[in-house]
Amino acid sequence: MSSKKSKLSSKLAAPLSSTPASISHASVCSPQQESDKTHGRFSPDGLIADFSPVAPRLRLLGAPTSPYQPDNRTAYFSRPRVSKHVCDSPVDLSSSIEDVSSKLAHSSCTVADHLYHSLTYAKQMQLRSAQLSKRLNTSANLSVSPKLLFSPCDSPTQQNVSYEERKKRLSLDEFNEKAFSAISQQTVSSVERVLRYAEIYPEGFRAQATNRFVSKSSNGIETDEAPDIFSPMFNSPCAVGSYSFLTELSRTRLAIVYLGRHRLTGILHCLKRSRCESEREKNFGSTLPEMYNEVQALAILKHNNIVQYYNSWLEAGSIFMQLEFCLGGSLFHYLHPGRPLDTCHSLQKTVDRPNGNADASVVSDSMELVGRRLPLAALTMLLAHISSALSYLHSTWSMVHGDVKPSNILIQLKQAENHPAYTKDEMVHEAKSLCYSILESTDPSGVDFKLADFGRASKAGEDRDGDNLGDGRYLPRLDDPGSPECAAIGRDIYALGVTMYHAAGGPMNSSVWEHLRAVGSVPDLSVVPSSLRPIVKNMLKPLSQDRPTAAEVINWPSLRPFLSASSNGTPAGLQGMEIDQ
């Protein structure tokens, strides 16, 4: 009998001694954790209440009582068995963490404090992985122990826990054990990679972009700075970690737009991602510079009628932008409710004709008829809001938008953050319907029009080729005799004039575009309300020198009631500008 007890005792003790040495983490355990291990208890992350080195694995999933005190029930054999857990020992990263910590101590890296925090996090993940591994290994080795095989193992607490629930918890433990180990390894590897990069190429590590809209000497992405800015070293996986869901809103050849709810704030945001090299069409250039241009422009712009920019980062070879989500969608979708995308996204590039006109022959006539048109009050407010935004761009920053059109004008509720749609997904469609009903009312002041998509923004007067001048349907003649700055600002005014014509119900086909551009012709503006017809007519004049500026447009008497004092587009004097009646 004594010999049998001795053999049984040796079997029971075996799992303790069989625990791999690589999961010994005394150097990273607190005194309280060491005390818990000494007394046979361990709760690394709240998944269990007590830990016994000889407890069966199913008991570990939900039993707070000791396995040495079985009750008189014998329901163990009535349940199906879970297969024995086979778990690889986690990689011991303690030496790697210490090595990297030593390197960091002797480094002059400018982000050293954050890297220390990352190493501490890696240690925590390593410890949690080791604790789960130890728990799973011990449970697997002892689940067939003779004493425990013939002992009932259901406590009163476990009676309410189904077998499937215990199996789910076990699967979660197995997943977490491997995931925590992988996270620890990746974090240490990332810190070491950053340190190495900062050591061999410190100027690249400290690289930062010069905002070309602020700097007087910068005219775009410098060829020697772009590789440093877009280096994979600065890749940051933020989208999935920061957002609980991502729903695609639109996809063009330039970008993909998502709707996502931020995990920490619970607020809806619009995420815009540049198309990466592997997915973009071969006929077009990279979209990374255009998105980079938009980031730099939006980062400095603060205006009620410009979409709000929050953040941007580089991830998986693409630039992501976190933007304000406008509940009403785009003006284009309002005008064409049955059309998912603007035609221009699938068009060929606009090319210059020898006579200086933009080639519109490649554009289809599918936008000839407008599905809806804006009523007078909303149309007047559209002109006021977008003119105010353009006046702010032109006057304050000497910047031109370069692509004004209905698909780049968004509709937003005033004080949208107070609407339930920002916290409840099912309310988004209702919020859009509310925006539309306000637009169609006699008082549309409950919504704002916001200018968006600054990928083609540039400094006024900056040399731009025909491919970077925006949508050909909204471009004037390209052989304008005026100065480059006047011509660039004039293109924004002309595009807004065509947008007004379009929103008022005017047909959009190639013959109309050619007629609008022709020198000496008078376009048919009968669809435009009479109170707005004179100013729109002047905005559509063929030459930029004959068009009013944005500051002059917003001083038009009909627009003043729709301009807020805080819009940053303060009306300026007419400066002698004569408006044809």
Secondary structure, 3 states (H helix, E strand, C coil): CHHHHHHHHHHHHHHHHHCCHHHCCHHHCCHHHHHHHHCCCCCCCCCCCCCCCCCCHHHHCCCCCCCCCCCCCCCHHHCCCCCCCCCCCCCCCHHHHHHHHHHHHCCCCCCHHHHHHHHHHHHHHHHHHHHHHHHHHHHHHHCCCHHHHCCCCCCCCHHHCCHHHHHHHHHHHHHHHHHHHHHHHHHHHHHHHHHHHHHHCHHHHCCCCCCCCCCCCCCCCCCCCHHHHCCHHHCCCCHHHHEEEEEEEEECCCEEEEEEEECCCCCEEEEEEECCCCCCCCCCCCCHHHHHHHHHHHCCCCCCCECCEEEEEEECCEEEEEEECCCCCEHHHHHCCCCCCCHHHHCCCCCECCCCCECCCCCCCCCCCCCCCCCHHHHHHHHHHHHHHHHHHHHHCCEECCCCCHHHEEEEECCHHHCHHHCCHHHHHHHHHHHHHHHCCCCCCCEEEEECCCCCCEECCCCCCHHHCCCHHHCCCCCCCCCHHHHHHHHHHHHHHHHHHHHCCCCCCHHHHHHHHCCCCCCCCCCCCCCCHHHHHHHCCCCHHHCCCHHHHCCCHHHHHHCCCCCCCCCCCCCCCCCCC
